[in-house]
Amino acid sequence: MSTGFIERMKNKILSTKIDPSLYPKYNVKRGLRNSDESGVLVGLTEIGDVHGYIFDEGEMQPDEGRLLYRGVNITELVKGIIADNRHGFEETTYFLLFGELPSKSELDEFNTLLDSHRTLPRGFAEDMIMRAPSHDIMNKLARSVLVSYSYDKNADDIGIDNVLRQCIELIAKLPTMAAYGYQAKAHYHDGESLHIHSPKTGIGTAENLLHLIRSDSKYTKLEAQVLDLALVLHAEHGGGNNSTFTNHVVTSTNTDTYAAIAAALCSMKGPRHGGANKKALNMMENIMENVKDWQDEDEIGNYLRKILNKEAFDKAGFIYGYGHAVYTLSDPRAVLLKEKASDLAIEKGLEDEFNLFTKVEKLAPQVISQEKHSEKRVSANVDFYSGFVYKMLNIPIALYTPIFAISRVAGWSAHRIEELISGGRIIRPAYKNVAPRKKYIPLADR
């Protein structure tokens, strides 16, 4: 295709940009956000609750962050799992799907069910993953989920029992799909050796993922615990986050499960959503390269100012891993992950790097407030520490966002079922047309 044609058409398209002043004129909620940055209320849910502020006499006030799964504070859930010295992702998934914490026998039965579906159908890996390797694993995951429709004899049935079966199978298979997608990328695009392991039974999602992506399948107990914690913390985040809302929108059309989950995966791929932790890690590595004294808070603060003023890193003017659409004073996921990150840093001999992260966490809000002349409170979000955790786990950066999806498919599944049970109407918001009226001009007169 002619590059000259594309350039001309691009200029035509850019000239049609809508006047930004029209949005407030017509009271348009851009990004489905109110003028005070709170979210527009578009639905009800009993699955997840994200809290980061309160309203006092009509004004939004910052508050400590809280994340609730089915009414239970995530901090209490995580502390209970850690106290029992066990993994919690499967229990969390059960809780999100069914609304009740499982008994020991119920959890064992659920784990056995997941184990029975971790292996991909015969020929799937060879035909659907290896024959078309992708540079981006998220695209491969979306394709793998869509292709799964062809392997399901009852793919279009949206009865709750059938949808539940489909969701459980996808929750079990997504780690295997992601691991094989990565191995195909590493081999065919990066020239590395191909390592294909079969999933194991009895070890859960976190351990299976480490087993599948590592050539020697070896990992420490702490490594598996930290990855399991990351999965627990990313499993659900209310109905309004972009990928879950996408899942609600697509589900409201009464389409099949594979289409709805694939749509959510495509949403999560975006760097404004699931890919944010990669940006945060890249920024921190840039800071490590350019700040000589990691103990000097003045030097760190000055470099953060350069980043914010578009003089350093990617020159976009963002300190990545800070701020959130809901959380203000704190992100509970970041708080919990930071605790385990400290333990892992000690095991890996990376205490200096971890201490630099904590210094940036302390200084960044101050720098943002000073440089932006803003009293808006911002704090480190989960993306700030998750990328560092995955780096310490020696997980390839190509798998950072897929790990997010491996976890969040539990929440997506719960929300899909909730939409089918309680939604009842196709989601169809309005867009106001602001184009001027035009008359048709015959081709010969143009």
N, C-alpha and C positions, 0 to 999 in steps of 0.2 A: 504494500500500500504506500502511496506517495506521502513522504514526510511533509511536503509542501501543503498537501491537502489537509493533513491532520493539523498542522500549525494554523492554517486559516480557520478551520472549523473550531479549533480551541479558542482562538480569539473571539469568534462569534459567540461561543458559549459563555466565555468570561464576561462579555458585555451584557449578559442577561442576569447578572447577579442581582438579587432582590435588595432593595434599599433597606438597610438595617433599621431606619427610623420607622418603618411600617410595622415592625413587630410590636413595639409598645403602643403604637396607635390603635392596633386591633386587639390589644391585650393577649397576644400570642404567648403561650408558655413554652418558650424555646427549650428544647431538651426535656420537656415535661417538668420544668422547674418553675417554681413561683419566684417572684421578684426578690424574696428574702433567701432564695436558694434552697428552700425546703421543697420536697417532691410533691408534685400534683397527685392527689389521691385518686387512683384509678381502679382499685380493687381491694378485696379483703382476703386475708389468709390466716391460717392457724399454724403455719409451718415454721417460719422464721421471723424474728423481730430485731430490727437494727435501731439502736437508740444512741443519739449523740448530742441532743440538745433538748431544751425545754422551752416552753413559751410562758413568760412571766408578764402579765398585764399586756398581752398582745405582742410582746417583743421576744425574738428568739435569743436565748441565752445558752452559752456553751455548757456542756455537762459531760461527765465521765462516760466513756463509751460502754455500751452493753450489747451483747449479742445473745439472743435466746433461741434455742432450738426447741420447738414444741412447748414453750413456756419455761424451759429449764435454762438457767444462765450457763453459757458456755464455760465459764470459769469453774463452776461447780462440776460440770460434766467432766472436764479435763482433770480436775483434781481427783475425782473419784476413780478415773482410769489409772492415773499415775499411782494413787494409793494402793491399788490392787496389783501394780507392776505388770500390767498387761496392755495389749493393743486395743484401740477403741474405735477404729474406723467402721468395722462391721457392725458393732453395737450402735454407733451413731447412724449408720444407714438404715438399720432396722427401725430405730426410733423415728427418723424422719419419714419413712414410708408408712409406718403403722400407728404412729402417735403414742406408743407406749414403750417404756424401757423393757427389754426382753428379760425373761428369767434365764437361768443358766442353761436349761434344756432347750428353751426357744432359741437362744443365741447359738447353741451347738447345732441345732437343726438348720438354722439360717446359714451358718458357715459351711455346712455340708452341701447345702443347695448352691451356694456361690462356687464352691470348689468344683461341683459337677458341671459348671458352665464356663470355666476359665479357658478351656481349650477351644481354639477356633475350629469351624467345620472343616472337613477334609478338603484339601485343595485351596482353601481360602487364602492362606499365607502366600502360597506360590502364585496363584492366579490374580489375586486382588491387591496384594501388597508388593511382592517382589518384582512382578512384571511391570509395575508402574511406580517406581520409587519417587518420592516427592522431596523437594528441598525443605519444605515446611511440614512438620509432622501433624499440625492441626488440619491442614488440607487432607492429608492422608487419613486422619481419624474421621473426618466428616464423610469422606468417600467410603471408608470401611463401614461406617454406620449405615449409610444409604444402601450400600450393596447388601447389607444384612437382610434387607427387605426381600431380596430374591431367594434367600435361604429359609424363609419363614413361610410355611404353608398356610398360615392364618394371619398374614401381615396386616390386613386392613380392618380386622375386627377391633373396634374400640370399646368393647365390653371391659369392665374394670378388671376382671380376672385375667383376660388375655393381655391387657396393657401392663398389668403388674408382672406377668410372666416375662413379657418383652423387656421391661425395665430392669428386672433382676438379671436377666441374661446379659444385657448391655453393661450393667454395673460390673458384672464378673469379667466380661470380655474386653472392656476398654483398656485395662493395663496391658493385656497381651497384644492388642492392636497397636497401641502406642509403642511398645517395646520393639515389635517386629518392624513397625514403620521406621523407627530410629535405626535399627540394624540395617535395613535396606538403604536408607540415606547414607549411613556411614560407609557402607560397602560400595555402592554404585556411584555416589557423588563425591565421597571423600577419600576413596581408595583404601579403606581400612578392611581388616579381616571381618568376615561374616560370622556372627555367633548367634545361633538360634537354639534356645533352650525351651523345653516344654514346661508349662506351668506345673507347680507342685501343689499337692493337697495338704491341708493342715497347717499352713503357715500364714495365711491371710494376705491381704492386698499389698501392704507395704513391703513385706519380705519377698513376695513374689515379684514385685516390680524390680527390686534390687537384684534378685536372682536372674531375672530375664535380661537386664541391660548390661550386666557385668560379664566379661568373658570368663572369669573364674567362678562366678556365682557366689562369691564370698562377701560377707558383710558382718559388722559387729552388732552386738545387741543394742548399743546406744544408737547406732546409725538407723536401725530399723525403728526404734522408738521415736526418734526425731521425725523421720519421714511419716510415720503413722500419725503423729501429732499434727503435722502440716496438713495431712489429709482430713483429719477431724475438723481443723479450723477453717478449711476451705469448702466444706461440704454444703453449706447453705448460707445465704445472706439476704433473706427476704425476697419478696416478689418483684421489687423494683429495679434490681440491678439489671444491666442491659441484656445479658444472656438469658436470665430467668424470665424477664419480661418478654423477650423474643419467643421463648418456649411457650409462654401463655398465649401470645398473639397467634402463633402458628397452630397450637393445640385448639384454639377456639374455632378454627375452621373445620374441626372434626377430621383432620388428616391423620395419617398413621404415625405411630411412635417413632419410627426411624427418621421420618421427615422432620418431626418436631425437635428431636435431639440433635440432628445434623444442623438444623438452623441455629440452635443454641451454640453449638461448637463453632460455627462460622462467626457468630457474634463475639465469642470469647477470643478468637484469634486476634482481634484488633488491639493495637498497642495502647489504646486508651482504656482497655479493659484487662484481658488476661495477660497481655504481654508487658505489663507495667514493671514487673519485678526484674526483667532483663535490663530495662533502662536504668533502674535504680542501682543494680550491680555494676553496670558499665560506668555509671557516674562515680561510684565509690572506687572502682579500679583506677579511674582517671585521677581522683583525688590522691590515691596512694602513690601514683607516679609523679605528681606535681607538688605535693606537700612534703617538704624535707623532714620536718620534725613533727611526728605524729602526736607528740605530747603538748605541742605549742598551740593552745586554743586560739591565740591571736592569728597565727598563720592559717589555721584551719578556717577560722571565721572570714578572713580576708579572701581566701580562695572561694568560699561559698558565695561571697559577694560578687566575685568575678563570674561565677556560674549564673547567678541570678541576673546580672547585668549584661549577659550575652557576650562575655569576654573570654569564657573558658568552656571546656567540655564540648557539647554539641552546639553551643551558642544559641540555644532556643529560649534561654531565660527561665528554665525550670529546675528546681531542686527536687529530683524525683524521689518518690517514696514518702512524700509529705503532703498532707491535706487529704480530704475525703469528702464525698458528697454528703455524708451524714455525720461521721465522727468529727469531733472538735478537740476536746481535751485529751482524748486517748482512743486508740483502737485496741480493744481487748485481745484481738488475735495477735497483734504485734507484741503486746505485753507477755502473753503466754509463750509465744515462739522465741522471744528474746531469752527467756529463762533457760530453755533447752539449748539454744544456740550457744550460750555460755558454757554449758557442759561439753558440747561437741567441740567447741574451740579449744578447750583444755585437752581433750583427747587427741585432737589433730595438731596441737602445738601452734595454734593460731590466735593466741590470746592478744597479741599486739593488734592484729586486724580487728578483732572483736572490740577492743578498747577504743579503736578509732571510730568504729560504728557508733559506740555509745556517746563519744564526744560530738560527732556530727548530729546525733539525735538531740543532744542538749542544745547545740548552737544554732541549728538550722531554723527553728521557730523564731529565735531572736533576730537572726539576720533577715528573715522574710518580713518580720514585723517592722524592722528599721528601714529596710530598703523600699518596701511597698507603702510605708507610712500608713499601715493598717493595724487596727486593733483586733482583726479577725484571728481567732485562735486556730492554729494548725498543729498537728502532732504527727509522729511517724506512723505510717500505716503498715499493714502486713507485708506489702511488697518490699519495704525497706529491708526487712530481715529475711524474707523467704528466699530471695536470690542468693544471699550469703550462705544460708543454710544448705541450699542445693549445691552451691560451689564446694562447701566443706564435705558434702556427701559424694563429691566427684561425679555429680550428675551432669551430663552434657547440657549446655544451654538450650539446645534444640528441644529438650524435654521439659523445660520449665513450665511453659503454658500447658502442654499436654497433661502434666501432673495436676495442675489446677482443674482441668476438665475431668480427669479420672476421679477426682474428689467430688466436684460439683455435680456430676451426673446423678448423684444420690439426691441432691436437692431438686434438680430439674425433674427427676422422676416423680418425686412427691408433689411438685407443683403441677405437673401434667395431669396426674390423677385428680388433684384438687380442682383443676380447671374443668375437667370432664364432669366431675360430680356437681360442682357448685357454680361454674361459670354460666353456662346456658345461653350465652349470646356471643356472636362473632365480635371481636374487638375491632372497632372501626371509628377512630377519632376523625376529626374534621380538619381540613386544610382550606384556608380562604384563598381564593384566586385573586391576585392583584394585577394581573396582566390587563393592559388596555384592550378594548374591543378593536378588531381589525376586519376589513372586508377581504374576501377572497379575490386574488388577482390571477387571471388566466395565465397559463404558462407563456403564451406568446407575448404578453404585455410585461413580463418581469424583466 
